Amino acid sequence: MAKLGEILVNNKVITESQLKQALENQKENKKLLGKILLDLGLINEGELLTALSSQLSIPYYPSLKQISIEKEAIKTVPAKFIWHYKFIPIKFKDNTLTIATSNPLDAQVLDDISLNLKCNVKPVWVPKKEIEDAIRKYYGVAADTVEGILEEEGERLKVKGKGERGIEEIAEVEDLEKSAQSASVIKLVDQLLKEAVLAGATDIHIEPSREKVKVRHRIDGILYDMPVPENIRFLRNAIISRIKVISDLNVVERRQPQDGRAKVRLGAQEIDLRISTLPTLYGEDIVIRILPTQMLFDLERLGFLPQDLEKIKGFVKKPHGIIFLTGPTGSGKTTTLYTCLSYINSPDRKIITVEDPVEYELPGITQIQVNPEVNLSFANALRSILRHDPDIMMIGEVRDLETADLAIKTALTGHLVFSTLHTNDAWTGPARLLDMGIEPYLIASSVEAFIAQRLVRKICPKCKQKSSEPMTDPRRKDSYFSKMITEEQRKMKMKGKIYRGKGCESCKFTGYKGRTAIYEFLVIEDSIKELILKKASANQIEEKARELGMSILRQQGWQKVAEGITTPEEVIRVTEME
């Protein structure tokens, strides 16, 4: 049998001198040669496994995609067993189970598997990361925990039969409260949260349906199904109860929506959770918003183009007036507002916010949570805030005439006010306020700017590459639309400059990682004020703004495509081109 060092030298992975260095090191610390070479950074795991595979005649596969995994083999081995020994069954034939493992040299583990499953075991070599990813894919997140709970307390925790419409009925309240405090259920919920945080998710959706529970993560604004074991549906009630307990919600109440908050520690990281429950046909639907307790709010990192960055810095330093951010839910308005407040926050300023809900805690800023149960609305809070001598205020959202009227009057009395409006673009902002009943002269004299924004996914830097493929709309294929795209491409002179993500492990093969913002600014200058005073339509305001050189969302998106930050498809998706 050839020696490991000789194989690596013959394969030109290391040099003779590097092998000599490793052997000298081995005399001192008595470690295996392969481990020493890894520690010294002379080889990587793949190179080591390839050499060991050659030395020991054990097949090595860098990726499980190279192997056909049989479903029957997966069903042969319980999840608890898989998680304990960290392997994946590949095929079962003639009483021989072929398994993928990252440690096929551990004879004791192979013997244990063979003894417990009462069959022969044939190993193939696969990197550890591939094994871990495959276990999640084929068995689901926390499959071992789910299996263990059902073995120990299955009958008590399972859903209790079906009602008149064939819908699974909720277990008894006493059982739910008891199961919520079970160590195994606590561990299961912790695993679900940890998996979401590691995946970079901003939200977890737990959605019941007929005889099934679906778990989805929102990552970079897109929802993805997460693999969970099918029998997790039996623990639906226990999971919901545990989430309600940590967020101080009423475990008994299942007919009304509830909202709560919780703070949890996952390893060294503290996470804020915002929980919302909603009664549905098949049980309670739960959404958990994941918010890090510490956020770096930096204007330079939001995605403003240089000229727009100077504009926003000028707006936030004004002594009075209103700045409105517009856009749909999830477009990043609150983050931009928090960043603006952080930029101007200083000991000589009193800043107060009214929010629903308070998403992040900002040091040095007084934050108020709206509470309808005690009649603490945006409008009622605003009236009291003015008696607290603020310099700057943020109103989470202007929803009605009363709030809008108070906000504008506050700006006219010498305060700087930030708020949001739910409109799709900047130039619709004045029309929205007019529809609420605000007088045109009040809008013209108090509002400094309407800023619309969207979030676009960024191309993954690790698999970014030039692309010669034409721009396409993921939703539409007609020739008229293709011509429109081609025209935009010609205008922006982007031929040969388009980049896309090929897809890699870092971005989970989506081609995207992280998000950035695109903006459009409607500055309320004299010519725009004249149109507002005449109650001009949104289209007339848009036409005038374009004459004045306003850059719309789509144009900013194309500019970021030209800079290689995002893709044409992503710009199309978020700007809803027609």
N, C-alpha and C positions, 0 to 999 in steps of 0.2 A: 504493500500500500504506500503510495507516494505521500510525503509529508506535506502538511498544509503550506508551510513557508515556500517549499519548492514549487508547488502548484501556483501560488500567487506570483512568484518570480517568473515562472515560465509563461504565465498569462500576461506578463508585463504590467501587473497591477501595482507591484512595489519593486524596488531595486534591491540588489544584494546588500548594499550598505544600510538600507532601511530595515531589511530583515535582520541584519546583524545588530542594529540598534534595539530592535524589539526583543531579540533573544537575550541581550544583556539586561534589559529591563525585566525580563521574565525571571532571571536568576535572583533578582532582589525581591520581587513581590509575589512570586509563585502563582501568578494568574495564568489562565489559558492564553495561548499565543493570539488567537483571534480577538479576544477581549482587549489585549494590550494594543493590537494594531488599530482597533476601533477607538480606544481611549486616546491614542496618539494622533488620531485623525488621518492616518495613512491609507485607510480603506473605509468604504461605507458598508452598510449591512448587506446590500445586494451583492457586492463583490465577495464578501465573506461567505455568504450562503451559496453562491455559485461555486466557489472553491471547495467548500465542505461537501456539496452535492456531488462534485466530481470525485472527491476523496472517498466518500462513503457509499457511493452508488445509490443515493436517495434522490429521486426527481425533485428539482427546484423550479418553482414558478414565481416570477416577480409579481404577478398579478393573478387574482382568482378569476379574472375575465378569461384567462387562457384555459380554464377548466370548466367542463360541463358538470354542474351540480344537480344531482337528481333529487326531486321533491320527496320521493319515498325514503331516501336516506336521511333527509332532514327530519321526517316524521318518526324515524327509528329511535332517535336520541332525545331525551327530555331536555328542556331549556336549562334547568338547574344544573344538570350534568355538564352541559356545554359551557356555561359561564364559569363553572368551577375549574375545569381543565383547559379552557380556552382553545377549542379546536372546532373545525367545521366538517361534518360528514359530507363526503362527495358521492360515493356510491356504495351500495350493499349488494354483493353477489356471491353465491356459493359460500354463505356464512362468513364472508370476509368483508369487513367495513374499511373502505379507504377513507382516510381522514387527512385534512390539511391542518398542519400545526407549525408553529414557529419554533418548536423545540422537539424534533423527532428523536433526539439522542437521549431523552429522559426515559429510560427503560421502565422505571417504576410507574410513571404516568401511563405509558402504553399498556403495561400489565394490568393496572387498575381498570382502564377502559375495557380491555379485553375480558377481565373477570366479571365486571358489572354488567356488560352487555352480552356476555356469553357468546362471543364470536372472535374470530381472528381480526387483528388490526394491522393495516398496511398504511404507513405514513408517507405523505409527500410534504416537501418543505415550502412554506409560504411566509413572507414577512409578517411580523406581529400586527402591524397596522391593518393589513389586509384581512387578517383573521377577525380583529375587533369590529371592523366595518361590516364584515359579512354576518357576524353574529347579530348585529343590530338589524341588518336587512332581512335576514331569514327568520329570526326568532322575535324581533321587536325589542324596543327599549324596555329595560327592566323585566324582561320575560322570566328570569329566574326568580325575582321577587314575587311576581304575580303567581307563578306556579307554586312557590312555597306557601303563600298566604292561602291559596285554595286548598292545598293539602292539609294545612293546619286548621283553618276555620271556614272551609268552603261553604258548607251548608248554611251557616249562620249569616255569611256575608253575601251569598248569592241573591239575585233579584227574586222576589217572591211571586212566582207565577205570572199570569197574564189576566188583564181585565176584560171587560165586555168587548172592546174593539181590538183585542189581540195585542194590546200594548202592555209591555212588562210593567208590573206594579212596583211601587217603591217599598223597600223594606221598612220594618217598624222603626219608629224614631229612636227607641231605646237602643236598638241594634246599631243604628247609624252613629249615635253619640259615642257608644262604646267602641265601635270599630275605628272611629276617627282618631282615637287615642292609642290604637294598637301600634306597637313598635314597627311592625311590618308595613302597615299602611303609611305611617310617617316616612319610612324609608322609601316606599314607592313614590310618594308625592315629591320627596326630595330628589329622587332620580329623574323624574319628569322635568322638574325645574332645572336641574343641573344640565341635562341634555340640551334644553332650550338655550341656556346661557352659553354653553360651549359652541352651539351652532350659530350664535350671534343673532338669535331671534329677538324681535321686539314685542311679540305677542304669542301667547299659546291659546289655541282654540280647542276646547274639549266639547265635542258635538255628539249627542246621542241620536241614534236612529233606530229603526226596527232591528232588534237583536244585534246591534253593533254600536261600538263607540269609536269615533274617529278623533285622532289628535293631529292638529296641524300647527305649523310654525309660520309666522310671518317674518321673512328674512329679506331685507332691502325692499320692503314694500310688497313682496309677492308671497302668497300662501303656498306652502309645500306640505304634502301629507308626510307624517312621520310614521315609520313602521312600529306598530305596537302589537302585542300578542292578541289574538282573537278573543281569548277568554278574559281579557281585561274588562269586558262588558259586565261580567259578574261582580266586579268591584267598583262599578260606576258610582253607586251610592256612597261607598266608603271614601272614595277619592273626593267627591264633592263635599262630603261632610268635613273631611280634613282641611280642605281649602277654606271652607266657611269658618272653621274653628280658628285658623291662623289669622284670618282677616276680620275676626270679631263679628261675623254675620250670624243671623238667626238660623240655626240648624233645622229648626222645626218648620220654618216658613218655606214652602215650595211653590206657592201659587202666585207670588208677587216677585218682580225683579228686585234685586238687591245690589248695592254697591259698597265696596269696602277697600281697605288698604292693609298692607302688611309689610314688615321689614324682616328679611331673612338673611342669614349668613351662609354662603356656599364656599367652603374653604376659607380663604383670607378675604374674600370679596363680599361686601354688603350690597344687597339688592332691595330696592323698593318695588313692591308689587301693587298694582291697582286691579282689583277683582270686580267683575260684573257678572251677575247671574241673570238668566232669562228663562222663564218657564216655557217649554215647548211641548209638542204633542207626545214626544217620547221621553220626557224628563227635562232636567235643567241643563241648559247650554251655558258653558262658562268661558269667559275670555279673561286671560291674565295678561295685563300690560307689564312688561319688565322694564324698570327704570333704574339705571345705576345711581347710587347715592351721590356720587361725585361726577360732575360733567365739566369738561373744559369748554367754556363758551368763548369763542374767539372769532371776531368778525372776519379775519383774514382766511379762516378755514371754511367759511360757509359756502363759498363758490361764487362770490361776486366777481364780475369782470372789473378790471382796474378802474374804469370810469364810473361804474356803479358803486364801487366801494367808497370812492370819494363823495358821491352823492349821499349815501346813507350816513357817512360820518358827519356830513354837514347837517342833515336833518336831525340827528339825535342830539346835536349840540345847540339846537334852537331853544330859546327861553320859553316859548309857548307854541301852541298849535296841536293838531292831531295828525298822527301818522297811522294810516290803516293798512294792515296786511290782509290780502284777500286770497282765496283759494279754497279748494275742497278739504274735507277732513283728511288728515294724514299727509298734508303737503308741506309740513314743517314750519307752519306759521308760529307756533308757540316757541319752538327752538330759536327762531330768528328774533322774536321779541325778547326772550331771555338773554340772548347774546347782546342785543342793543342795550338792555338794562345793565348788564355786567360791564359793558364798555364805558358807560357814563356813571356808574356807581362810585361814589366817593364820600368821605366822611362829612363833607359840607352840604350834602343833598339828602333830603328825605324822600324816599321812594316807597310807594305803597301799591300793591297789586290786589285786584279782586279776580279770582279765578274759579273755574268749575271744570275739572278739579285743579288743585295745585299739583303740578307734575314734578317739579324739582324744587328743592329748598335752596334759596339764594341767600348767602350770608350778607348781612347788612341791609337787607330789604324786608319790609313788613309785608307779609303775604296773608290774604284773607281767603278762606274757602267759602263759596256760596253754599247756603244751607236752606233749601225750600221749606223744610220741616219747621223752622223757627222764623220763616218769612224774611230770611236774609238773602235778598236778591241782589243782582248787580246794581239796580237803581237805589235800593235802600242802603246798600253799603256805600255807594258813592256820596250820598247825602252826609253820612257820618264822617267819611274820609276827609271831606273838605274842612272839617273842624279840627283835623289833626295836623294842619299846617304842612301839607305835602308840597314838594317841588315838582315831582314827576309821578305820574300814575299809569298803571297798565290795567285795562279792563279786558278780561279774557275774551269777551265777545259782545258786540252790540247786536242784540236780538230784537229789540222792540223800540217803539217811539220814545218811551220814557227814558230808557237807558241812553239812546242816541242823543236826545235833547239835553240831558244832564252832562254827557261827555263833552258836547260842543260848548255848552255854557261854561264848563270847567276850563276848557282851552281858551275861551274868550276872556276869562278872568285872570290870565297870566300863568297857566300851568301847561306843561308838556304832557300830552296824553298819547299812549299807545293802545291800539285795539285791533280786533280782527272783524272782518265781514265775510260772510259766505257768498262770494260771487266768483265766477269762473275766470274773470280777467280784471285788469285794473280800471279800464274805462267804464265798466258797468257799476263801479262803486258809487259815483254820484247819483246815478239813476236809482240804486237801491235805497239810498238815504232819502231821496225825493219820494219814493214809493212809501216809505215809513211815515212820511208827513213832515219831514224837516224842511224849513223854508230855504229856498235857494241861496239867499244872501248869507245865511248862517253857515252853509257849507262852504261857500266861496271865501268867507272871511276867517274860517277856523281851520280848515283842512290844508295841510302842507303837501301831502302826497298820498296816493293809493299805490301800493306795491303788491303785485300779484306774484305768486311763486309756485313752483312745482319741484318735486324731487326726481332726479333721473339716476338710474344705476350707473356706476362707473365700470369701465372695462377692467377686468382682473389684471393687475400688473404682471402676474407670473405667467399668464398664457396669452398676453396681448400680442397680436400679429397683424400685419397689413392684410387687407382683404380686397380682392378685386370683384367680389360679388356685388350686384346692383342693390340699391336700397329697396326694401320691401316692407309692406305693412303686414304685420302678423295676422291681421283680421280680414284684409281685403286683397283681392287678386285681380280686380278689373283693370283693363288697359288704361282707362281715363286716369285712375289713381296713379298708376305707374308713370304716366307722362308727367303728372304733377310733381312726383318725387324727382324725376329726372331733371325737371326744370329748376327745382330748388338746388339740386346738386350742381347744376351748371352755374347758377347765380353765385353760389358760395365757393366756386372753383375748387371743389373737393375731389376731383378726379385723381385717383391714385393715392389719396391721403386718408382713406377710410380704414379704421382699425376695428377689429372685433376680437373677442376672447375665444380661444379655441376650446376652453374647458379643461380644468385640471382639478386636482384634489383640493387645492387651496380655496377655490370658488365652488366646490362641489359640482363641478362640470356644468355650471350655468354660464360661464364666460363673464360673469359680473361679480364685483365685490365692493361693497360700500356704495354710498350715494352722495350726490352733490346737488346743489340747487340751481335753478335757472329763474331769472326774474324779469319782470317788466315794470317800469316806473312811469306813473302818470303824475307828473309834477304840476301842481295847481298854480300855473303862472297866469298872467293877465288874460291872455287869449282864451285859456280854458275857463277862467272865472266868468268871462263874458257869456260863454256857452251855457255854463251852469245857471247863471242868472236868467237866461232865456228858456230854461228847462229843456235844453237840447237833448236829443236821444243819445243812447250809448254809441250808436254808429257814427253820429256827427262828431262826438267827442273823440272817438277812435281816429276818424279821418283827420281831424285837426292835430291830434297828438302825433300821428305819422308824419304829417307835414313838418312838424317841429323836430322830427328826428327820433321819436321814441322807438326803442328796440322792443319788439314783442317777444313773447316767450319762445315761439318757434324759431325766430332768428337767433336768439341766444343759444337755443339747443343746437342749431346747425353750427354755430361757432364752436361749441364744445365738441361737436363731431369732428370738425376740421382740426381741432387741437388734439384729437385722439383721446379725449376724456370719456366719451360715451359713444353709443352707436345710433345710426339713423332710426332703427326700429324702436329704440327706447324713447327718442324724441317724439316720434309719431304716437307712441302709446300714451305718454303723459300729456301731450298737448291736444289730443283728441282731434286730429285733423279731419276735416270733412271734404 
